[in-house]
């Protein structure tokens, strides 16, 4: 569901780092980290 929210706007880079997806975010000039590990 996080893909439908407004937290990531105009992504410009993707990188997998272990169980995380790192996304360069142009909308607010930040680097977002998304946990890809399965939840409980």
N, C-alpha and C positions, 0 to 999 in steps of 0.2 A: 504493500500500500504506500510505501514511502515514495514510490515513483509518481504517484498522483498528487503529492503535496507540492508546496511551493518552496521547499528547502533547497532544491537544486535547480538553478536557472542558467542556461547557456553553458553546459559542461564543455570543457575543452581538453581534458586529459583523463584517462582511466589507467589504473595500475592495480594489479592483484598483489597483496602483501600478506601471505599466509591466509588467515581466515578473514581478511579485511579487503574491501574494495575502496580504493582511494580515488576521489573525484576532484579534479580541479574545477572550481566553480567561478565562472566569470561574473555572475550576477552580483556577488558580494566580495569578489577577490579573495576567496578562502579555499582551503583544502578540506574536503569533507571525508570522513571515514565511516564506512558502513560495515557492520559486523555481518559476515556471511555464514558463520557457524550456526548449525541448527539449534533452535531454542529448546527449552525443556518440554 
